[in-house]
Amino acid sequence: MDLQPIRNRRIYEIIAEQIKNLIASGNLSPGDKLLSERELAEQLQVSRTSVREALCALDMAGLIEVRPGEGAFVRRAGTDTIIEPLSFAILLEKDRVRDILEVRLGLEVESAGLAAQRATEEELARMEAALRLMEEDVKTGRSGEKADFEFHYAIAEAAHNQLLLRVMNTIHDMMHHTLRITRNLWMTPVPGTPQRLYEEHRQIYQAIGRRNKAAARKLMYRHLTKVAAELERINKLMTTEHS
């Protein structure tokens, strides 16, 4: 691959742009496997963290598919994977992730409290099923964003507030993408994070199951503010590294 060493700030954007251009020019074709994180980092003379963030952005944009244990592959073209340049630029912005986290904080703290009052046994069972999937992800080393989303969505359904659920549906795709980005970003730099996230979700579920509205709201608030704080910490580390 004809890739150039990178020495600017916001390095992940430039990495992503180079790979996007290789796809657009036909140098990378649908189904092709990209170089490994280590190989890309060595060839571009950047950190593996920068490469990982660029791959997350490209995956979120629908241009590549990151398969755990296999690597990153160029996606096959489809109507849902055509990304306009402006949309692509927006998807690369970390602020978008922060915005979604702030929206979630506003919605989900109250959702947890309402769920503690209103959840049916069937809805509690859906939360428990998502937790089991999350636990399995922890054991097998998967990032677990699907189980994470299913857990939070089950709580929103259990709140029995149709307007709240409609808002959750509106941000469905963005929320799912941000869960993927945040989990992939901190899985390697912070050992034990998947287990900690699982425990936080389990505690929220237990509070809802006990019908303890105050505890459910408090635990959900604590969980989401920790996620936001961890994202900010990683962003600062990356900014320092790229300066």
N, C-alpha and C positions, 0 to 999 in steps of 0.2 A: 504494500500500500504506500502511496506517495503522501505521507503525512509530515507536517512541519513541526519542529520543536516550538513550544509555546512558553512565553515569558511574560504574559500580561495578567492583570487581575481578571476576576470572573473567568477563570481558566476553563471551567466546565462548559461554559457557553461556546467557547471557541473550539473545544474538542467536539462537542455535539455538532457544531456547524460544519466542521471538516468531514465528519462521518456522514452527515446529511448530504453534503455535496458529492461525496463518493457514491452514494446511493442514487442521487439525481443524475449523475453523469454516466451511470451504468458500470462504474468500476466495481461496485458491489451490487449483486443481483439478488432478487428474492430467494430466500433459502440459504444464502451464503452465511457462513459462520465468521464472526469478527475475531480478531486476535483476542487473546485472553487479557484480563485486567493488567496482569504483570507485563505482558508484552507491549500493550498499548502505552502503559506508563513509561516503560523504558524507551520506546521509540519516540514518544512525544516529550520525554524528559520532564514529566510531571509526576505528582503523587498518585497512588492508586485510589485515594479518596476522591481526587478530582475526576478520574476516569469513571469511578463508580457513580458519581453524581451525574455525569454526562450520560451514562448509559440509562440511568433511571429516567432522566428527562426524555431521552429518545424513546424509551419504552412507553412512557406516559403519553407521548405524542403519537404513538402507534406506528413508528417507523421500524423499530426492532422489537424482538421478543427475547427477554432474558429468562432462560430456563435454568432453574437451580441445579447445580451439578453438571450442567452441559455447556453453558456459555451463552453468548448473545448471538442471535440470528436475525438477518434482515427479514422483515415480514413480507408476505406475499400481498400484492396490491389488492385493494378492495375499496368499495365506495366509502367505507367507514375509516379508512386509513389515509385518506387524502388530506394532508394538512397544509393549509395556506400559510405563507411566510409569516404574516402577522400573528396568526394563531400559534404557530410554532414558537415565536418569540415570547408570547405571553406564557406559554406552558413552561418555559425555562425559568420564569421568575419565581424566586423563593418566596417573595411577598405573598404570592397567591396561596401558598401553603399556610402562611401565617393568618391570612384573612379567613380561610376556611376553618382553622382552629378556633378563631375568635367567634365565628358564627356557631360552631358546634358548642362552644362553652355556653352561649346564650340559650341554645335550644335544649341541650341534652341534660343539663343540671335539672331543669324543671321536668323533663321527660322522666328522669329517674325517680323523682318524687311522685309524679303522677302514676308511674308504673307500680310503685310500692303500694299505692292505694287501689289500683284498678286491674292489675294483671290477673288473667285467668290461669288456671293450671296448665292449659295448653300453651299459653304464651311463656310461662315459666319454663316449660319443657323445651321450647325453642331456644331460649337463652342458655339452658343447660347443654343442649346439643352443640351450640356454637362454642361453648366452653370446652367441651370434649374435643372438638376439632382443633381448637387453639392449643390444648394440651398436647395433642398428637403432633402439631406443627413444632412445638417446642422440642419434643423428643427427637424429631427427625431433622431439625435444623432449618425448616422452612420459615419464611418471613412471617406468614400468618395473617396477611392483610385481609384475606377473604373471611376468615373466621372472626376477625376483629370487626369488620363491617357488619356481618350478620348478627353479631351480639348487640351492637349499638342500634341496628335497625329493629331488632326484636323488642328492645326497650321502647323505642319510639312507637311501635305498633301497640305495645301494652299500655301506653299512656292514654289511649282511646280519645285522642284529640285529632280530628280529621284535618284541621288547618295545619297543625304541627307536622303531621305525617306528610301533608302535601309539600311543605317546605323541605322536609327531608328528601322526598322524591325529587324535588327540583335540583338539589345539590348532590344527588346520588353519585353521578359519574365523577364530579370533582372530589367528593369525599373519598371515594374508592381509590382514586389516583393519589391523593395526598397520603392516605394510609400506606400505600405501597412505597411512596418516596420516603416518608419518615421512618418506616420500619427498615427499609433497605439501607438507609443512611447510617443508622446507629447500631445495626446488628453486629458489625465487626468491631468498630471502635469501642463499644461498651459491652464487654462480656457479661452475660447474665441478664441483659435487658429483656429478651423474650420471656424468661421465667418471671421477672418482676411484673411485666405487663399482664401476664396470665393471672398472677396473684391479685393484682389490682382489679381486674375484671371479675374474678371469683368473689372478691369481697363485695363488690357492687351487687352482684347477683344474690349473694346471701342476705344483704340488707333489704333488697326488694322482696325476697322470699319471706323475710320476717315481717314484712309490711311496715318497715321502719322508714318513713318518708324522710325524716331529717338526716338519718345516716346515709341513705341512698343518695340524697342530694350532695351531702358533704363529700362522700367518697368519689362521686362522679366529678365534682369540682376539683378535688385534689388530683385525680387521675389526669384530667385534661390540662390542668395548669402545669403538671409535671411534664407532659408531652411537649407543651409550648416552651417550657424552660429548657428542656433537652435539645429541642430544635435550635433555640437561640444559642446554646452553648456550642453546638456543632458549627453553626454559621460563623461564630466568632473565631473558632479554631481554624476554619477554612480561610477566613479573611486574613488572619495572621500569617498562615502558611503561604498565602498567595501574594502577600505584600512584598 
